[in-house]
């Protein structure tokens, strides 16, 4: 069992009222973590700590910040076994998923370290003679990062890495599903030598979430918010940020389409579909949820997809090295079963899978998906993929775009120029040609359109999100004024 206390001002602290909550292992049902249940006063204390640390951290030279972030990346890798255990115990994932999270999160920190010297501005020609006009970027202040449970180390680190690189201080609001995992990120930052107050971590129960989040956003010192999670909650957080006039980066849900043109390499398309749909039990914002396949090759594609899917193994993380494990809670299995039943009732065919029990749901392929089915529209966030058969390219694009979401997409085809033309017509923040919907690199501008959010994480794009752009002029000779 893990213990998670608040990390405020560099110290491990209990909630001021002494309250705690439990997170249970979804597979065993045993208590995985006992965590501090922060209240509003704890949230305000975390922001105050970050605010006190801001001036000195913002004034630190870029190479000094770079050294801190590189040291944090090294410490993160050292703690990979600890992270893997916490991720598996709190979320039911495989140990391998936890180790991969650490590997990628370390790269996020290393990329952020490389960005410390890229926070640059420009000179702009002025109509006033003898005036030097500058556009400069500078740290905004305290940044609130709100991270989810599904890729907890990756997304927890992403919530704070570029804000820190840009000279901001941060408060990381942990998910109530994985409080010990998110707290360990803060401990790693402290152990890497980041100054007191630069990184603070708040844990809280689901019952206290609304009060804590509202208090954090309302604090005047908080100047930016970033949120990764569901579209439903993202709308609430976005409204709160808007009420307080706080700029926000939102990375929300997805319903990623994978388009298979008639000239696609079917084996490659199937491999990408299996990976994209079932990696981490489909609990990834970029997961392949709809396969949009040309009817001329659909039968062969589905036959190959079925063969690959039924061969996938699943098991309990503590007892098995199977590539698939549990979903996050029993209610997910109930919801997935309901989606399948609705699709079947409206004419779809279950190719394989379609059922589960406890926190395990078999990898599922549903064929002949149509717009009237809930599975066509609703994000499943589980190991289910639907197949939509289309007549031609125009219908494939229309189906791919027939969604409120627009995060990731993929197009498979041998004619690259044609595949690129299709990709350009798909309304999504990310689209890959001849590779899966699930992929990311730390330096890339990551984010979506429509109900999948706004703003971008990663590389230079994130500098825009986490700095203020200021216009400063220097007059080098006397000015003439009309009065």
C-alpha positions in Angstrom: 0.0 0.0 0.0 1.2 3.5 -0.9 0.8 6.7 1.1 0.4 10.0 -0.7 0.7 13.2 1.1 0.5 16.7 -0.3 3.7 18.2 -1.6 3.7 21.9 -0.7 6.7 24.2 -0.3 9.0 21.2 -0.8 7.6 19.3 2.2 5.3 16.3 2.5 2.2 17.4 4.3 -1.1 16.0 5.5 -4.3 17.9 4.5 -4.9 20.6 7.0 -8.0 18.9 8.3 -6.3 15.5 8.4 -8.7 14.0 5.8 -7.6 11.1 3.7 -9.2 8.9 1.0 -8.5 5.5 -0.5 -7.8 4.3 -4.0 -8.4 0.6 -4.5 -6.6 -1.7 -6.9 -9.2 -2.3 -9.6 -8.1 -5.9 -10.1 -7.7 -7.2 -6.5 -10.0 -4.7 -4.8 -7.3 -4.2 -2.1 -6.4 -0.7 -1.0 -3.6 0.5 -3.3 -3.2 4.0 -1.8 -4.2 6.1 1.1 -3.9 9.8 0.1 -4.4 13.2 1.6 -7.8 14.6 0.8 -7.0 18.3 0.2 -9.5 21.0 0.9 -9.7 24.6 -0.4 -7.2 25.9 2.1 -4.6 23.3 1.0 -5.1 24.3 -2.6 -4.5 27.9 -1.8 -1.4 27.0 0.2 0.0 25.2 -2.9 -0.6 28.2 -5.1 1.0 30.6 -2.5 4.1 28.4 -2.4 4.4 28.4 -6.2 3.8 32.2 -6.3 6.6 32.8 -3.7 9.0 30.6 -5.8 8.1 32.3 -9.1 10.3 35.4 -9.1 13.6 33.5 -8.5 12.7 30.6 -10.9 11.7 33.0 -13.7 14.9 34.9 -13.2 17.0 31.8 -13.5 19.0 31.5 -16.7 17.8 29.1 -19.3 20.8 26.8 -19.0 20.3 26.6 -15.2 16.7 25.6 -15.8 17.9 23.1 -18.5 20.2 21.4 -15.9 17.3 21.0 -13.5 15.0 19.5 -16.1 17.7 17.1 -17.3 18.4 16.0 -13.7 14.7 15.4 -13.3 14.7 13.2 -16.4 17.5 11.1 -15.0 15.8 10.8 -11.6 12.6 9.8 -13.4 14.3 6.9 -15.1 15.9 5.8 -11.9 12.5 5.5 -10.3 10.9 3.5 -13.2 10.2 0.4 -11.2 8.5 2.4 -8.5 6.4 4.2 -11.0 5.5 1.0 -12.8 4.3 -0.6 -9.5 2.2 2.5 -8.6 0.6 2.7 -12.1 -0.3 -0.9 -12.2 -1.7 -1.0 -8.6 -3.7 2.2 -9.0 -5.0 1.8 -12.6 -4.9 -2.0 -13.3 -2.5 -1.6 -16.2 0.4 -3.8 -17.1 3.8 -3.1 -15.6 5.1 -2.5 -19.1 2.7 0.4 -19.5 4.2 2.0 -16.4 7.7 1.6 -17.7 6.8 3.0 -21.1 5.2 6.0 -19.4 8.5 6.7 -17.6 10.5 6.3 -20.7 8.4 8.8 -22.7 7.9 11.2 -19.8 11.7 11.4 -19.5 11.9 12.4 -23.1 9.3 15.1 -22.5 11.5 16.6 -19.8 14.6 16.4 -22.1 12.7 18.1 -24.8 11.5 20.8 -22.4 15.2 21.2 -21.3 16.1 21.9 -24.9 13.4 24.5 -25.2 14.7 26.7 -22.4 16.9 28.7 -24.9 14.1 28.8 -27.5 11.9 31.2 -25.6 12.7 34.1 -28.0 11.1 37.2 -29.4 11.7 39.6 -32.3 12.3 43.2 -33.3 9.5 44.8 -35.2 10.0 47.9 -37.5 8.6 51.0 -36.0 7.2 54.1 -37.7 8.9 56.2 -35.1 12.4 57.2 -35.9 14.9 56.3 -33.2 12.6 53.7 -31.6 13.6 50.1 -31.1 10.4 48.0 -30.9 10.6 44.6 -29.3 8.2 41.6 -28.9 9.4 39.5 -26.0 8.1 36.4 -24.4 8.3 36.0 -20.6 7.0 33.6 -18.0 3.3 34.0 -17.2 3.3 33.1 -13.5 1.9 30.1 -11.7 0.6 27.3 -14.0 -2.0 24.8 -12.9 -1.7 21.4 -14.5 -4.5 18.9 -14.3 -3.6 15.4 -15.4 -5.6 12.2 -15.9 -5.0 8.6 -14.8 -4.8 6.8 -18.2 -1.2 7.6 -19.1 -0.4 9.1 -15.7 3.4 9.6 -15.8 3.4 10.9 -19.4 0.5 13.3 -18.9 1.4 14.3 -15.4 4.9 15.3 -16.6 3.6 16.9 -19.7 1.4 19.1 -17.6 4.4 20.7 -15.9 7.5 20.3 -18.2 7.1 23.1 -20.7 5.6 25.5 -18.1 8.8 25.0 -16.1 11.0 25.3 -19.1 9.4 28.7 -19.9 10.1 29.9 -16.3 6.8 29.3 -14.7 6.2 27.6 -11.4 3.5 24.9 -11.2 0.8 23.2 -9.1 0.0 19.7 -10.3 -3.5 18.6 -9.4 -3.3 14.8 -9.2 -6.0 12.5 -10.4 -8.0 10.8 -7.6 -7.5 7.5 -9.5 -3.7 7.6 -9.2 -2.6 10.0 -6.4 0.5 8.1 -5.5 1.7 8.0 -9.1 1.3 11.7 -9.6 2.8 12.5 -6.2 5.9 10.6 -7.2 6.4 13.0 -10.1 6.6 15.9 -7.6 9.0 13.9 -5.4 11.3 13.3 -8.4 11.4 17.0 -9.2 12.3 17.8 -5.6 15.0 15.1 -5.5 16.4 16.5 -8.8 17.1 19.7 -6.9 14.4 22.0 -8.2 14.0 24.9 -5.7 11.4 24.8 -3.0 7.9 25.7 -4.2 8.7 25.4 -7.9 6.6 22.2 -8.1 3.7 21.5 -5.8 1.3 18.5 -5.9 -2.3 18.4 -4.6 -4.2 15.2 -4.1 -7.9 15.0 -3.3 -10.9 12.7 -3.4 -13.6 12.7 -6.1 -16.0 14.3 -3.6 -13.7 17.3 -3.2 -12.7 17.7 -6.8 -15.0 20.5 -7.8 -14.2 22.7 -4.8 -10.4 22.2 -5.1 -10.3 22.8 -8.9 -12.4 26.0 -8.6 -10.3 27.3 -5.7 -7.1 26.6 -7.7 -8.3 28.4 -10.8 -9.7 31.3 -8.9 -6.4 32.1 -7.2 -5.1 35.4 -8.8 -1.5 34.0 -8.9 -2.6 31.2 -11.3 -2.1 32.7 -14.7 -2.4 29.6 -17.0 -4.3 26.3 -16.8 -3.8 23.1 -18.7 -6.2 20.2 -18.5 -6.0 16.7 -20.0 -9.1 14.5 -19.6 -12.6 13.9 -20.8 -14.5 16.4 -22.9 -17.3 16.4 -20.3 -15.0 17.6 -17.5 -13.0 19.7 -19.9 -16.1 21.8 -20.6 -16.5 22.4 -16.9 -12.8 23.4 -16.3 -12.9 25.5 -19.5 -15.9 27.4 -18.2 -14.2 28.0 -14.9 -11.1 29.3 -16.5 -13.2 31.6 -18.8 -15.0 33.0 -15.8 -11.7 34.0 -14.3 -10.2 35.0 -17.6 -7.4 32.4 -17.4 -6.0 31.1 -20.7 -6.3 27.3 -20.9 -4.9 24.5 -22.9 -7.5 21.6 -23.3 -6.6 18.1 -24.5 -9.8 16.2 -24.4 -11.5 13.1 -25.8 -11.2 11.5 -29.2 -13.0 9.1 -31.6 -10.0 8.5 -33.9 -10.8 7.2 -37.4 -8.4 5.0 -39.3 -9.2 5.3 -43.0 -8.3 2.3 -45.2 -8.3 3.1 -48.9 -8.7 0.3 -51.5 -5.0 0.4 -52.4 -3.8 0.1 -48.8 -1.3 -2.5 -47.6 -3.9 -4.5 -45.6 -1.4 -6.2 -43.3 0.1 -2.9 -42.3 -3.3 -1.4 -41.9 -4.4 -4.3 -39.7 -1.3 -4.1 -37.6 -1.8 -0.4 -37.0 -5.5 -1.0 -36.2 -4.8 -3.7 -33.6 -2.2 -1.5 -31.9 -4.2 1.6 -32.1 -7.4 0.1 -30.9 -6.2 -2.3 -28.1 -3.0 -0.8 -26.7 -3.5 -0.1 -23.0 -7.0 -1.6 -23.4 -8.0 1.2 -25.7 -7.7 3.7 -22.8 -5.8 6.3 -24.8 -7.2 9.6 -26.1 -5.7 8.7 -29.6 -7.1 5.1 -29.6 -8.5 3.9 -32.9 -12.2 3.9 -32.4 -13.5 3.7 -35.9 -12.0 1.9 -38.9 -13.4 3.4 -42.1 -12.7 0.9 -44.9 -13.4 0.9 -48.6 -16.1 -1.8 -49.2 -14.0 -3.3 -52.0 -11.4 -4.6 -49.5 -13.5 -4.7 -46.4 -14.2 -8.4 -46.2 -10.5 -9.3 -46.5 -9.5 -6.5 -44.0 -12.0 -7.7 -41.4 -11.0 -11.3 -41.7 -7.3 -10.4 -41.1 -8.3 -8.1 -38.3 -10.3 -10.8 -36.6 -7.4 -13.3 -36.8 -5.0 -10.8 -35.2 -7.5 -9.7 -32.5 -8.5 -13.1 -31.2 -4.8 -14.0 -30.8 -4.3 -11.1 -28.2 -3.8 -12.3 -24.6 -5.1 -10.6 -21.5 -4.4 -11.3 -17.9 -3.9 -9.9 -14.4 -0.8 -7.8 -14.2 0.5 -9.5 -11.0 0.2 -13.0 -12.5 0.7 -12.6 -16.2 3.0 -11.0 -18.9 0.0 -10.7 -21.3 0.0 -7.5 -23.3 -3.5 -6.6 -22.2 -4.8 -6.1 -18.7 -7.7 -4.6 -16.9 -9.8 -1.5 -17.6 -9.9 1.1 -14.9 -13.1 0.1 -13.2 -16.2 -2.3 -13.4 -18.4 0.6 -14.6 -16.3 0.7 -17.8 -17.1 -2.9 -18.6 -20.8 -2.2 -18.1 -20.6 0.8 -20.4 -18.7 -1.2 -23.1 -21.2 -4.0 -22.9 -24.1 -1.5 -23.4 -22.4 0.0 -26.5 -22.1 -3.4 -28.0 -25.6 -4.4 -27.3 -26.9 -1.2 -28.8 -24.9 -1.7 -32.0 -26.1 -5.3 -32.4 -29.7 -4.3 -31.8 -29.4 -1.8 -34.7 -27.8 -4.2 -37.2 -24.1 -4.5 -36.4 -22.2 -7.7 -36.2 -19.8 -8.7 -33.4 -16.8 -10.2 -35.2 -15.0 -11.2 -32.0 -15.1 -10.3 -28.3 -18.1 -8.3 -27.1 -18.2 -9.3 -23.5 -16.3 -9.2 -20.2 -16.6 -9.4 -16.5 -15.2 -7.7 -13.5 -12.6 -5.3 -14.9 -11.7 -7.3 -17.9 -13.2 -6.9 -21.4 -12.2 -8.9 -24.4 -10.7 -7.1 -27.4 -13.8 -6.5 -29.5 -14.4 -5.8 -33.2 -17.9 -4.7 -34.3 -18.6 -4.7 -38.1 -21.2 -2.8 -40.1 -21.2 0.2 -37.8 -23.6 2.9 -38.8 -24.3 6.5 -37.7 -27.4 5.5 -35.7 -25.4 3.5 -33.2 -24.0 4.9 -30.0 -20.6 3.2 -30.7 -20.3 5.3 -33.8 -20.6 8.6 -31.8 -19.6 8.0 -28.2 -16.0 7.6 -27.1 -15.7 4.0 -25.8 -12.3 4.5 -24.0 -12.0 0.7 -24.0 -10.9 -2.2 -26.1 -13.6 -1.9 -28.8 -13.3 -0.8 -32.4 -16.0 -0.4 -35.0 -15.8 -1.0 -38.7 -17.6 1.3 -41.1 -17.8 0.2 -44.7 -17.8 3.0 -47.3 -18.2 3.2 -51.1 -15.5 5.7 -52.0 -13.0 8.3 -50.8 -15.5 11.1 -50.4 -17.7 8.9 -48.2 -14.7 7.9 -46.2 -13.8 11.5 -45.5 -17.4 12.3 -44.6 -17.6 9.4 -42.2 -14.2 10.3 -40.6 -15.4 13.9 -40.0 -18.8 12.9 -38.8 -17.8 13.2 -35.1 -17.8 15.9 -32.5 -14.1 15.0 -31.8 -11.0 15.8 -33.8 -7.9 14.7 -32.0 -6.0 12.0 -34.0 -6.6 10.2 -37.3 -4.8 7.9 -39.8 -5.0 7.2 -43.5 -3.7 4.0 -45.2 -3.0 3.9 -48.9 -0.2 3.1 -51.4 -0.7 6.3 -53.4 0.9 8.8 -51.0 -0.2 11.9 -52.8 -3.8 10.7 -52.7 -3.5 9.6 -49.0 -2.1 13.1 -48.2 -5.0 14.7 -49.9 -7.4 12.6 -47.8 -5.5 13.4 -44.7 -5.7 17.2 -45.4 -9.5 16.9 -45.6 -9.9 15.2 -42.2 -10.7 17.6 -39.4 -8.3 16.7 -36.7 -5.3 18.2 -34.9 -3.2 15.1 -35.8 -3.3 12.8 -38.8 -0.8 10.1 -39.8 -0.4 8.4 -43.2 0.4 4.7 -43.1 1.0 4.6 -39.4 -1.4 4.3 -36.4 -3.6 6.9 -34.7 -1.7 6.2 -31.4 1.7 7.9 -31.5 3.4 10.9 -30.0 6.8 12.6 -29.9 7.7 15.1 -27.2 8.7 17.8 -29.8 5.5 17.7 -31.8 2.5 20.1 -31.5 0.0 17.8 -29.8 -3.7 18.8 -29.6 -7.0 18.6 -31.3 -9.9 20.4 -32.9 -13.6 20.6 -32.1 -14.6 18.8 -28.9 -11.1 17.4 -28.6 -9.8 20.7 -27.2 -7.7 23.7 -28.1 -4.1 24.7 -27.7 -1.0 22.6 -28.2 1.4 20.8 -25.9 5.0 20.0 -27.1 8.0 21.8 -28.4 7.9 25.3 -29.7 4.1 25.3 -29.9 3.9 25.1 -26.1 6.1 28.2 -25.7 3.2 30.2 -27.1 0.8 28.6 -24.6 2.8 29.2 -21.4 4.4 32.6 -21.9 3.1 36.2 -22.2 4.0 38.1 -25.4 4.8 41.7 -24.5 5.6 44.8 -26.7 8.4 46.9 -25.3 9.9 50.0 -26.9 13.1 51.9 -26.4 13.3 55.5 -27.6 16.9 56.3 -28.5 16.3 60.0 -29.4 13.8 62.7 -28.3 10.2 62.3 -29.6 8.0 65.1 -30.9 4.5 65.3 -29.4 1.4 67.2 -30.8 0.5 68.7 -27.5 
